[in-house]
Amino acid sequence: MGILKFITLLYYPLQLTLGRGLGRLLLIVAKRRKHIAATNLRLCFPELSEQAQRQLLKETFEAQAIGLIETANAWFTAPEKLRHRVTTHNIDVLHQAAEKGNGVLMLGGHYTTLDLSASLLSLFCRYDAIYRQQKNPVIEHIMTTSRQRFLSGGQVIPQSDMRGVYKSLKSGHTLWYPPDQDYGAKHSEFVDFFGVKAATIKAPSRMIKQCAPAVIHCHHYRDKQGHYHIHFTDGSNINGNDTLADCANINAHLEHTIRQHPEQYMWVHRRFKSRPENSKKVY
């Protein structure tokens, strides 16, 4: 942790250069994650040649390692100090949704810029965030305390605390929620994600039925100059009336945004861990 904190004090372009170098090292030593990411890219980008897939895999690991340094910046640097590094797009979508007064379900995704963008987002709105609890108690403590700090009054809610989730929305808060991880077949619908059936959690539909919030999407990326962009998009086609359709629309939007900067998505996660009945495992 001390090393990461030190890195955040360096000239920012140097931080990005170090991240790329670390990513190339991880590509060599993190064999299991390399296998997972390579499998995901092969499944999701069959139109790419083997050479193009290898290049995307390399860029993915570079972005993943840069994401680690970006996370350190989110943990150890006040968002205000990084304000000059972020631009928002269509933030009126967020403001108009909030003005309705029924809460806002802000659907995100596991982009590599996640933690830093979450910190930067706090400069523009107060929001609560759902997170997946960590097994390592040290990481858990640092992650929750740092996120709680930059949320500026917003709440960090464990994904298992559905009572806290409903309370947030029913209180009229904006709630950030990423529905793009595999939580198992029991809690999911199998719908297409890059043309591959993926277990897609049904929780957003339940939240909408229970709390009737406005729904928007939020995605983010880092450009070639090291500047961060946060985009807001209307999500009213996800309305709780049809869970299967909601899951399909969520994945379609995620796919659209990921294709814009495919290396900046967390392909190291086992997105296709759960499989439909009678289907072969992919990892």
MILUM-500747 format. One record per residue (C-alpha): y, x, z. Coordinates in steps of 0.25 Angstrom, whole numbers, plus 2048, in hexadecimal, padded with zeros to 3 digits. Example, Ala and Ser with C-alpha at 12.3 -4.5 7.8 and 13.67 -1.06 7.14 Angstrom:
# MILUM-500747
[[7EE 831 81F]] [[7FC 837 81D]] 
END
This chain:
# MILUM-500747
[[800 800 800]] [[809 80C 803]] [[807 811 7F5]] [[80B 804 7EF]] [[817 802 7F7]] [[81B 810 7F3]] [[819 80D 7E4]] [[823 801 7E5]] [[82E 80B 7E9]] [[82C 813 7DB]] [[834 810 7CF]] [[82F 804 7C9]] [[82B 809 7BB]] [[823 814 7C2]] [[81C 809 7CA]] [[817 802 7BD]] [[813 810 7B8]] [[80B 812 7C5]] [[805 805 7C3]] [[800 807 7B5]] [[7FA 814 7B9]] [[7F3 80D 7C5]] [[7EE 803 7BC]] [[7E7 80D 7B2]] [[7E0 813 7BF]] [[7DB 805 7C3]] [[7D6 803 7B5]] [[7CD 80F 7B8]] [[7C9 80D 7C6]] [[7C9 7FE 7C8]] [[7BD 7FB 7C0]] [[7B9 7ED 7C5]] [[7C7 7E8 7C3]] [[7C7 7EF 7B5]] [[7BB 7E7 7B2]] [[7C0 7DA 7B7]] [[7CE 7DC 7AF]] [[7C6 7E1 7A2]] [[7BD 7D4 7A3]] [[7C9 7CB 7A5]] [[7D1 7D1 799]] [[7C4 7D1 790]] [[7C3 7C2 793]] [[7D1 7BE 792]] [[7D5 7C6 786]] [[7CA 7C6 77D]] [[7D3 7C7 771]] [[7D7 7D6 775]] [[7D0 7E2 770]] [[7C8 7EA 77A]] [[7D3 7F5 779]] [[7DE 7EA 77C]] [[7D6 7E5 788]] [[7D5 7F3 78D]] [[7E4 7F5 78C]] [[7E6 7E8 793]] [[7DD 7EC 79E]] [[7E5 7F9 7A0]] [[7F2 7F2 7A0]] [[7EC 7E7 7AA]] [[7E8 7F2 7B4]] [[7F6 7F9 7B2]] [[7FD 7EB 7B5]] [[7F3 7E9 7C1]] [[7F7 7F6 7C7]] [[806 7F4 7C5]] [[803 7E6 7CB]] [[7FF 7EE 7D8]] [[80C 7F5 7D8]] [[814 7E8 7D5]] [[80C 7E2 7E1]] [[811 7ED 7EA]] [[81F 7EB 7E5]] [[81D 7DC 7E9]] [[818 7E0 7F7]] [[822 7EB 7FA]] [[82F 7E8 7F2]] [[839 7DD 7F5]] [[839 7D4 7E9]] [[848 7D5 7E8]] [[847 7E4 7E5]] [[83F 7E0 7D8]] [[848 7D4 7D4]] [[84D 7DD 7C8]] [[83F 7DE 7C3]] [[83C 7CF 7C1]] [[840 7C4 7B7]] [[83C 7B5 7B9]] [[83A 7AC 7AD]] [[83B 79D 7AD]] [[83D 79D 7BC]] [[844 78F 7BA]] [[835 78A 7B9]] [[833 78E 7C7]] [[840 788 7CC]] [[83E 77B 7C5]] [[830 77A 7CB]] [[835 77D 7D9]] [[840 773 7D8]] [[836 767 7D6]] [[833 769 7E5]] [[824 768 7E5]] [[821 776 7E6]] [[81D 780 7DA]] [[80F 785 7D7]] [[813 792 7D0]] [[806 797 7C9]] [[805 7A6 7C7]] [[7FA 7B0 7C3]] [[7F5 7BE 7C7]] [[7FD 7C6 7BE]] [[7FE 7D5 7C2]] [[80D 7D3 7C6]] [[809 7C8 7D0]] [[80E 7CE 7DD]] [[81B 7D4 7D8]] [[81F 7C8 7D0]] [[81C 7BF 7DC]] [[826 7C7 7E4]] [[830 7C7 7D9]] [[82E 7B8 7D8]] [[833 7B6 7E6]] [[841 7BA 7E2]] [[842 7AD 7DA]] [[83B 7A3 7E2]] [[834 7A0 7F0]] [[825 79E 7EE]] [[818 79E 7F5]] [[80C 7A5 7F0]] [[7FD 7A4 7F0]] [[7F5 7B1 7F1]] [[7E6 7B5 7F2]] [[7E3 7BB 800]] [[7DF 7CA 800]] [[7D2 7CF 807]] [[7D9 7DC 80B]] [[7E2 7D9 817]] [[7EC 7E4 815]] [[7EF 7DF 806]] [[7EF 7D1 80B]] [[7FA 7D4 815]] [[802 7DC 80C]] [[801 7D2 801]] [[804 7C5 809]] [[810 7CC 811]] [[816 7D1 804]] [[815 7C5 7FD]] [[81A 7BD 809]] [[826 7C6 809]] [[82A 7C5 7FB]] [[828 7B6 7FA]] [[834 7B4 803]] [[830 7A8 80B]] [[825 7A4 801]] [[816 7A3 807]] [[80A 7AB 803]] [[7FF 7A2 803]] [[7F0 7A6 802]] [[7E8 79F 7F7]] [[7DF 798 801]] [[7EA 791 808]] [[7EB 785 800]] [[7F2 77E 80B]] [[7FD 788 80A]] [[7FE 787 7FB]] [[800 778 7FC]] [[80A 779 807]] [[812 783 7FE]] [[812 779 7F2]] [[815 76D 7FA]] [[820 774 801]] [[827 776 7F3]] [[824 784 7F2]] [[821 78D 7E6]] [[813 792 7E7]] [[80E 79D 7DE]] [[7FF 79C 7DB]] [[7F6 7A5 7D2]] [[7EA 79C 7CD]] [[7E4 7A7 7C4]] [[7D9 7AD 7CD]] [[7CB 7A9 7CE]] [[7C8 7A1 7DA]] [[7BA 79D 7D7]] [[7B5 791 7CF]] [[7B5 788 7DA]] [[7C4 787 7DB]] [[7C7 789 7CC]] [[7C6 783 7BE]] [[7C0 78C 7B3]] [[7CB 78C 7A8]] [[7CF 796 79D]] [[7D7 7A2 7A0]] [[7D8 7AB 794]] [[7CD 7A3 78E]] [[7C3 7A6 799]] [[7BF 79C 7A4]] [[7C6 79F 7B1]] [[7C4 799 7BF]] [[7D2 794 7C1]] [[7D6 78E 7CE]] [[7D9 780 7D0]] [[7E3 781 7DC]] [[7F0 780 7D3]] [[7EB 772 7CF]] [[7E8 76E 7DE]] [[7F6 773 7E2]] [[7FD 76B 7D8]] [[7F5 75E 7DB]] [[7F8 760 7EA]] [[806 765 7EA]] [[80C 761 7DC]] [[814 76E 7DA]] [[81B 772 7CE]] [[813 77C 7C6]] [[818 789 7BF]] [[812 796 7BB]] [[817 7A4 7BE]] [[813 7B0 7B7]] [[819 7BF 7B7]] [[818 7CC 7B1]] [[81E 7DA 7B0]] [[824 7DE 7A3]] [[824 7EC 79D]] [[831 7F0 7A4]] [[82B 7ED 7B1]] [[833 7E0 7B3]] [[82C 7D3 7B8]] [[82D 7C5 7B3]] [[829 7B8 7BA]] [[827 7AC 7B1]] [[827 79E 7B5]] [[820 793 7AD]] [[81E 784 7AF]] [[810 780 7B3]] [[811 771 7B3]] [[805 770 7AA]] [[7FD 773 7B7]] [[7FE 766 7BE]] [[7F2 764 7C6]] [[7ED 758 7BE]] [[7E2 760 7B7]] [[7DC 76C 7BF]] [[7D5 772 7B3]] [[7E1 771 7AA]] [[7EA 777 7B5]] [[7E1 783 7B6]] [[7E1 784 7A7]] [[7F0 784 7A6]] [[7F1 78E 7B1]] [[7E8 798 7AA]] [[7EF 795 79C]] [[7FC 799 7A2]] [[7F7 7A5 7A9]] [[7F0 7AA 79C]] [[7FD 7A8 795]] [[805 7B0 79E]] [[7FA 7BB 7A0]] [[7FA 7BD 791]] [[808 7C1 791]] [[805 7CD 79A]] [[7F6 7CE 79B]] [[7F6 7DB 7A2]] [[7FD 7D6 7AE]] [[7F3 7CC 7B2]] [[7E8 7CF 7BD]] [[7DC 7D0 7B4]] [[7D5 7D8 7BF]] [[7D2 7CB 7C6]] [[7C5 7C4 7C3]] [[7CB 7B8 7BD]] [[7BE 7B3 7B7]] [[7B6 7B6 7C3]] [[7B1 7A7 7C4]] [[7AA 7A2 7B8]] [[7A6 794 7B3]] [[798 790 7B6]] [[78E 797 7AD]] [[798 7A2 7A9]] [[796 7B1 7AA]] [[79E 7B9 7B4]] [[7A8 7C2 7AC]] [[7AA 7CD 7B6]] 
END
